[in-house]
Amino acid sequence: MTRTTKTTSRRLAAKTAAATVTLCLATGVGGAYAYWATVGAGSGAATNGTMATVTVEALVAGDSPQNTLAPGGTADVAVRAHNPNGYAVRVYAIRGDGAATAVGDPTGCPATGTGVTFVDPAAPLAPTVSIPANSSVLITLQGAAAMSTASLSGCQGATFSLPVTLEARK
């Protein structure tokens, strides 16, 4: 009987060990499956800032175009763009935004109907113009003002206001 008990004990121990190994493997695989198959859910939030308006002024004191305007010709337009943002912006386009007017209503040159127009440069503006954070730059647009041959002689020597819109992008 001792022999049978020893053999039975060995078989029982082997079966118990096999069951324990099987249980450990099953638990480990189950744990790995649960780890990789777990799905989570949640939410997040972000705030989008707003870009402040980039302003533009034409012919600021101390700024001057490279040439003058004559009937049938074109001239450069100088604009100063101000960037109030805390980051640099790129000027994408500058477009005419209304009729040109003679400044100060000079004699013989009506305030409107001067024959002067703004010629929109191609967009995107080339070469690229960047305005650093919290600063301004002078932009010279070559040939952006045009005067028709029908302009009155009284407009000689007049200064013209050319309303423009500037498109800036971050």
The 8 nearest C-alpha neighbors of each residue, nearest first, counted from 0:
[[1, 3, 2, 4, 5, 6, 7, 8],
 [0, 2, 4, 3, 5, 6, 7, 8],
 [1, 3, 5, 0, 4, 6, 7, 8],
 [2, 4, 6, 0, 1, 5, 7, 8],
 [3, 5, 7, 1, 2, 6, 8, 0],
 [4, 6, 8, 2, 7, 3, 9, 1],
 [7, 5, 3, 9, 8, 4, 10, 2],
 [6, 8, 4, 10, 9, 5, 3, 11],
 [9, 7, 11, 5, 6, 10, 4, 12],
 [8, 10, 12, 6, 11, 7, 13, 5],
 [11, 9, 13, 7, 12, 8, 14, 6],
 [10, 12, 8, 14, 9, 13, 7, 15],
 [13, 11, 9, 15, 10, 14, 8, 16],
 [14, 12, 10, 16, 15, 11, 9, 17],
 [13, 15, 17, 11, 16, 12, 18, 10],
 [16, 14, 12, 18, 13, 17, 11, 19],
 [17, 15, 19, 13, 18, 14, 12, 20],
 [18, 16, 14, 20, 19, 15, 21, 13],
 [17, 19, 21, 15, 16, 20, 22, 14],
 [18, 20, 22, 16, 21, 17, 15, 23],
 [21, 19, 23, 17, 22, 18, 24, 16],
 [20, 22, 18, 24, 19, 23, 17, 25],
 [21, 23, 19, 25, 20, 24, 18, 26],
 [24, 22, 20, 26, 25, 21, 27, 19],
 [23, 25, 27, 21, 26, 22, 28, 20],
 [24, 26, 22, 28, 23, 27, 29, 21],
 [25, 27, 29, 23, 24, 28, 30, 22],
 [28, 26, 30, 24, 29, 25, 23, 31],
 [29, 27, 31, 25, 30, 26, 32, 24],
 [28, 30, 26, 32, 27, 31, 25, 33],
 [29, 31, 27, 33, 28, 32, 26, 34],
 [32, 30, 28, 34, 33, 29, 27, 35],
 [31, 33, 29, 35, 34, 30, 36, 28],
 [32, 34, 30, 36, 31, 35, 37, 29],
 [33, 35, 31, 32, 37, 36, 30, 29],
 [36, 34, 32, 33, 37, 31, 38, 30],
 [35, 37, 33, 34, 32, 38, 31, 30],
 [36, 38, 34, 35, 33, 39, 32, 31],
 [39, 37, 36, 40, 35, 34, 33, 41],
 [40, 38, 37, 41, 36, 42, 35, 34],
 [39, 41, 38, 42, 37, 43, 36, 44],
 [42, 40, 39, 43, 38, 44, 37, 45],
 [41, 43, 44, 40, 39, 45, 38, 46],
 [44, 42, 45, 41, 40, 46, 39, 47],
 [43, 45, 46, 42, 47, 41, 48, 40],
 [46, 44, 47, 43, 48, 42, 49, 41],
 [45, 47, 48, 44, 49, 43, 50, 42],
 [46, 48, 45, 49, 50, 44, 51, 169],
 [49, 47, 46, 50, 51, 45, 84, 85],
 [48, 50, 51, 47, 52, 84, 46, 169],
 [49, 51, 52, 48, 84, 169, 53, 168],
 [50, 52, 84, 49, 53, 83, 82, 54],
 [53, 51, 54, 50, 83, 82, 84, 167],
 [52, 54, 82, 81, 51, 83, 80, 55],
 [55, 53, 81, 80, 52, 82, 56, 165],
 [54, 56, 80, 79, 81, 78, 57, 53],
 [57, 55, 79, 78, 59, 80, 58, 54],
 [56, 58, 78, 59, 77, 79, 55, 161],
 [59, 57, 62, 77, 78, 63, 60, 56],
 [58, 60, 62, 57, 61, 56, 79, 78],
 [61, 59, 62, 58, 63, 57, 79, 56],
 [60, 62, 59, 63, 58, 64, 137, 79],
 [63, 61, 59, 60, 58, 77, 64, 137],
 [62, 64, 58, 77, 61, 65, 59, 60],
 [65, 63, 77, 75, 66, 76, 62, 139],
 [64, 66, 75, 63, 67, 74, 76, 139],
 [65, 67, 64, 74, 75, 68, 63, 73],
 [68, 66, 74, 69, 65, 64, 75, 73],
 [67, 69, 74, 73, 72, 146, 66, 70],
 [68, 70, 72, 71, 146, 67, 73, 155],
 [71, 69, 148, 146, 147, 72, 150, 68],
 [72, 70, 148, 147, 146, 69, 73, 145],
 [73, 71, 69, 70, 146, 145, 68, 74],
 [72, 74, 145, 142, 144, 68, 146, 143],
 [75, 73, 142, 68, 144, 67, 66, 143],
 [74, 76, 141, 142, 64, 140, 143, 65],
 [75, 77, 140, 64, 143, 139, 144, 78],
 [78, 76, 139, 64, 58, 138, 57, 140],
 [79, 77, 57, 138, 56, 137, 58, 80],
 [78, 80, 137, 56, 55, 136, 138, 57],
 [79, 81, 55, 135, 136, 54, 78, 56],
 [82, 80, 135, 54, 53, 134, 55, 83],
 [81, 83, 53, 133, 134, 84, 135, 132],
 [84, 82, 133, 81, 51, 53, 134, 85],
 [85, 83, 86, 82, 133, 132, 51, 50],
 [84, 86, 132, 133, 83, 87, 82, 131],
 [87, 85, 132, 84, 88, 131, 133, 169],
 [88, 86, 131, 132, 130, 129, 169, 89],
 [89, 87, 169, 130, 168, 129, 167, 86],
 [88, 90, 129, 168, 167, 128, 91, 169],
 [91, 89, 167, 128, 92, 166, 129, 168],
 [90, 92, 123, 167, 124, 166, 89, 122],
 [93, 91, 166, 122, 124, 123, 90, 165],
 [94, 92, 165, 164, 166, 163, 119, 120],
 [95, 93, 119, 164, 163, 96, 92, 165],
 [94, 96, 163, 117, 162, 97, 119, 164],
 [97, 95, 163, 162, 164, 94, 98, 161],
 [96, 98, 162, 95, 99, 163, 161, 117],
 [97, 99, 100, 161, 116, 162, 96, 111],
 [100, 98, 161, 160, 115, 116, 159, 97],
 [101, 99, 111, 110, 160, 159, 102, 98],
 [100, 102, 159, 110, 104, 158, 160, 157],
 [101, 103, 159, 158, 104, 100, 160, 110],
 [102, 104, 105, 101, 110, 158, 157, 159],
 [105, 103, 110, 102, 101, 109, 106, 108],
 [106, 104, 108, 103, 107, 157, 101, 102],
 [107, 105, 108, 153, 104, 109, 154, 103],
 [106, 108, 153, 105, 109, 154, 151, 152],
 [109, 107, 154, 153, 105, 106, 151, 110],
 [110, 108, 111, 104, 113, 107, 112, 101],
 [109, 111, 101, 100, 104, 108, 112, 102],
 [112, 110, 100, 109, 113, 101, 99, 98],
 [111, 113, 114, 109, 110, 100, 115, 99],
 [112, 114, 115, 111, 150, 109, 108, 100],
 [115, 113, 150, 147, 146, 112, 116, 149],
 [116, 114, 146, 113, 145, 99, 147, 144],
 [117, 115, 145, 144, 99, 118, 146, 114],
 [116, 118, 144, 95, 143, 119, 145, 161],
 [119, 117, 143, 144, 120, 116, 145, 95],
 [120, 118, 94, 95, 117, 121, 93, 143],
 [119, 121, 118, 122, 93, 124, 143, 94],
 [122, 120, 124, 123, 119, 92, 125, 93],
 [123, 121, 124, 92, 91, 120, 125, 93],
 [122, 124, 91, 92, 121, 125, 127, 90],
 [123, 125, 122, 91, 92, 127, 121, 126],
 [126, 124, 127, 123, 128, 122, 121, 120],
 [125, 127, 124, 128, 123, 129, 90, 91],
 [126, 128, 125, 124, 129, 90, 89, 123],
 [127, 129, 90, 89, 126, 130, 124, 125],
 [130, 128, 89, 88, 90, 131, 127, 87],
 [129, 131, 88, 87, 89, 136, 135, 82],
 [132, 130, 87, 134, 129, 133, 86, 88],
 [131, 133, 86, 87, 85, 84, 134, 82],
 [134, 132, 83, 82, 84, 85, 131, 135],
 [135, 133, 82, 132, 131, 81, 83, 130],
 [136, 134, 81, 80, 82, 130, 79, 137],
 [137, 135, 80, 79, 130, 138, 81, 134],
 [136, 138, 79, 78, 80, 139, 77, 135],
 [137, 139, 78, 77, 79, 136, 140, 80],
 [140, 138, 77, 76, 141, 78, 75, 137],
 [141, 139, 76, 75, 143, 77, 138, 142],
 [140, 142, 75, 143, 139, 76, 74, 144],
 [141, 143, 74, 75, 73, 144, 140, 76],
 [142, 144, 118, 141, 75, 117, 140, 76],
 [145, 143, 117, 74, 73, 142, 116, 118],
 [144, 146, 73, 116, 115, 72, 117, 74],
 [147, 145, 115, 70, 114, 71, 72, 73],
 [146, 148, 71, 114, 149, 70, 150, 115],
 [147, 149, 70, 71, 150, 146, 114, 72],
 [148, 150, 147, 151, 114, 70, 146, 71],
 [151, 149, 114, 148, 113, 147, 70, 152],
 [150, 152, 153, 154, 149, 108, 113, 107],
 [153, 151, 154, 155, 150, 107, 108, 70],
 [154, 152, 107, 108, 151, 155, 106, 105],
 [153, 155, 108, 157, 152, 151, 156, 107],
 [156, 154, 153, 157, 152, 69, 151, 108],
 [155, 157, 154, 158, 153, 68, 67, 105],
 [158, 156, 154, 155, 159, 101, 105, 102],
 [157, 159, 102, 101, 156, 160, 103, 154],
 [160, 158, 101, 102, 100, 161, 157, 99],
 [159, 161, 100, 99, 102, 101, 162, 158],
 [160, 162, 99, 159, 163, 117, 100, 98],
 [163, 161, 96, 97, 95, 160, 99, 164],
 [164, 162, 95, 96, 94, 161, 93, 165],
 [163, 165, 94, 93, 96, 95, 166, 162],
 [164, 166, 93, 92, 167, 163, 94, 55],
 [167, 165, 92, 91, 90, 93, 164, 168],
 [166, 168, 90, 91, 89, 88, 165, 53],
 [169, 167, 89, 88, 90, 91, 166, 50],
 [168, 88, 89, 87, 167, 86, 50, 90]]
